[in-house]
Amino acid sequence: MRTDVVRKPTTPTRVRAWAGDRLRDRPDRLATEEPMEIRIDAPDRDLRPLAVVMRTPGHDFELAVGFCITEGILDSGADLAEVRYCLGPDAEQEYNVVTVATRRPVDLEGRTRDFVSGASCGVCGKATLDQLEVDCAPLGPGPTIGMATVLGLPDGLRAAQTVFDATGGLHAAGLAGTDGAVTVVREDIGRHNAVDKLVGHAALADDLPLTDAVLVVSGRASFEIVQKAARAGITTLVAVSAPSSLAVATAQRFGMTLVGFVRDAGANVYTGDHRIRA
């Protein structure tokens, strides 16, 4: 398996910045956004494009594998034979195409995306609305977590957002234990990509399902983030901002604990309050 290439997640630029009544020219850094095509190489079919996602380079293999798991293409890391870059004559794009090779046949009917998946919404471009709710095993009881621990999770996530510090332009997702320790953090210009990178990280480490982990995200909780968390076996999702109506309905359907607006020593528990201790 080829090693994931570490590419710069930031791009240098120059800006003319106002500070008070002064205008000055200074260097700045932007969050890098580039397309990445994910291809599937399965035993029962020819190499086939699956999707193009707009992402921040870095942890590309985790993103590709995590995407395949949360989209229902793979069930776990055991289904993965290999993940590799597709290197070709176009040097500009040579690390922007990733092939996921599977050990078993896969069903891609209705799952390929005809359009680019943008940074703000991974659902955009789904082949059919019927595929929005991928097959997902019922969630188990999961661990309980103290509300004081929940309230500390955003600070633990924020402390690890190094690329955000440089650009101010990235989302983050982190995995934490019930003790509040945030153990793995991934950043990306797409909030759903950050979650996929975490799921891919767990799959490549043979740590799925993440039944004992808490997922914390830096922004709002969308339907797709809830769905991706459920596919990974996560029972508790904590968001700094608000959930959508469909996110709450989906969390209720999956039996997931969903906590939002975690800030200023307060939080809203939308579903699954039996996992939250006072």
N, C-alpha and C positions, 0 to 999 in steps of 0.2 A: 504494500500500500504506500503510495507516494506521500511524502510529508507535506502537510498543508503549508503553503508559502505564506510567510508573514509579510503583508503589504501595508503600506502606510495608511492608517485610517483618517489622516488629516491631509489637507492640501494647502500649501502656502499661497497667500495672496497679499495684496496691499489695499488699504482702505484710506479714505479721507475722513477722519473722525472729528466730530465736534466734541469739545470738552469745555463746558461753560461758554465763553464767548470766543474761544480759540479753535481754529481749524488746523489740523496737522495731518501730515502723511505718515502712516506707520504700517508695519507688517502685521498681518493677522493670519489666522488659520481657519479653514473651513472643514466641516465634516465631509469626508469623501463619499460620494454617491456614484456607484457604477452598477451596470446590469450584470447579473450572473445567470447564465442558462444552466438549468439542471436537466440532465439526460438520464434515462433509465436504460440499463443493459441487463435484460432478463433472459433466462434460458429459453423461453418460449417465443421470443420475438426479436426483431432487429433493434439496434440502437434507436431510441426514440426520444425526442425532446419532450419534457414534461411541463416546464414552466420557465419563465424569465422573471426573476425577482430583482428589484432595485435594492441594493444593500450597501453597507459600509464594508469594504474589504477587511478580512481578518476572520479567522475561524470559519473559513469557507466550507470545509468538509463537514464541520458540525452543523452548519446551516443547511447544507444539502441533505444530510442524513436526517436531521431533525424535521425538516420540511416533509420528507418522505414518510416519517412516522406519524406526524400530526395530521397529514393528509390521508392517512390510511393506506399508503402504498406498502409500507413495511410495518410489521408488528413489534419488532425489537431489533437489537443489534445482531441477534442470531440469524436474521434473514439477510444480513449484509455480507456479500462476498468481497467487495473491494470498493473503495472510493478513490477517484483519481482526477487530476486535471486533464483536459483534452488539449494537448499542445499541438499547435499547427504553425503555418507560415506567418500568421498575423500576430506579430509580437505584442501589439497593443492589446489584443484580446486573449492572449494565450492563458492567462490565469482567470478568465472570466467565464469559462465553461467547465462544469464539473459533472463527471459521470458517476452515477451510483449503480454498481453492479450487484444484482440480487442472486441469492442461492436458489430461489424458487420462482416459478411463474407468478406474474402479478397481473391484477385486473386494472387496466387503465381506462376502462370504458367510462366516459363522462368525467374523468378526472384531469385531463390535460387542460391547461389554461390557454385560451386563444389570444390573450392580451398580456401585456406586461403587468405584473403585480407591483403596484406603486408602494412607496415607503409608508404611506399613511394608512392603507387598507389592503390587507392581504386577500380579502374576499373578492375584490374587483377582478373581473375577468374569469370567474368560475365558469366552466363549460355549461353547467346547468344548476339551477337553484336546488334541485333535488339532492345535489352532492354537498350542500352546505352542512348538513348534519351527518358526518361520517360515522361509521359504526364504532361504537365505543363500549367497552365492558363497564358494567356498573362499578361505581367507586366503592371501596371498602370503608370501614368505619373511620380509619385514619386517626392520627394522634390529636390530642387536645393541646391548646396553646393559651397561655395567659394573656389577657388584654394588655398588660404592661409590656409584655414581650412584643406583641403586635405593634404597639405604638413606637417601639424602638427600631423596627425594621427599616423604615425609610432612611434613617440616619446611617444605618449600617450599609445600605445600598449606595447612598450618596457618597460615602467615604471611598468607595471603590470606583467611582465614575471618572477615571483619569482622562479619557478622551473628551468627555463633556466639559471638564475643567479647561481644556484647551480650546474648545470650539463653542460651547453652549448650545450645541445642536444635535445631541443624540439622546435616544431613549436608552433605558437600561432595564434588565431583568436579572433577578438573583434568586438563588436557592438558599434557603436557611433551614436550620434545625429548630426544634421547639424551644431550644435555649436562647434563640435570637441571634445566633452566630451565622452571618451570611458567608457561605463557604465558596460559592462560585458566582461570578457576575459576568454578564456579557452585555456589550453596548452595540447599538446599531441605529442607523437613521430610521429604520422601520421597527416599531414596537413589537410587532409579531415576529420579525426576524430575530430579535434578541431572545425571545422565548424559544424559537426553533433552535438557536445555537445552544441554549442550555439543554434542550431535549437531546440534540445530537451529541453533546458532550457526554451525557449520561448513557446514551446508547453505545457510543464507542468505548466507554468504560465498563459496559455490561452492568449498569446500575438501574436499568428500568425494570419494573415500574418504580416511580419516585413516591412510594406510598407514605414515607415518613418525612417528606420534605414539604416546606412551605414556599410557595412562589410569591415573590414581591416584585411589582412593576412600578416604574417611575411615573407613569402617566395614568390615563384612564383604562378601565377594563372593558374591552370590547367583547362581542360574541365570540370572535375567533380566538382571542386569548383564552377565554374560558374553555372553548373546545380543545385547543391545543393542550392546555393543562390537564384536561380530563383524559385525553389520549395518552398522556404520560403517567397517569395514575395519581396525579396530585389532587389532594382533597381540600386544601386551603389555599386561596388566592387572596393576596393583599395588594390593594392599589392605592397609590398616593392620591389619585383623583377619582372622578365619578365613574360608575359603571353605566352602560347603556341598558335600556329596557330589555333588549334581547339577551344581553349578558346575564342579567338577573334571572330571566326565565330559563335560560339554558343551565345556569348553575343550579337552579332549583330542580330541573329535570335530572341532572346528573347526580344530585345529592352532594354538591360541593359547597363548602363554606366560602362565601364571598364577602370581603370587607373592603369598603371604599372610604374615600375622604379621610385617610389616616394622616392627620396633621394637627398641630396645636393641641396636643394631649387629648384628642378626641378621634372617634371613628364611627362609621355606620356599618352595622352588620346586616347585610341584605338577605342572606340565606345561611342555613347551617349553623345557627348560633349555639348548637349543642357542643360544638368543638371549641368554643371560646370560654375560658375560665375568667372569673372576675379577678 
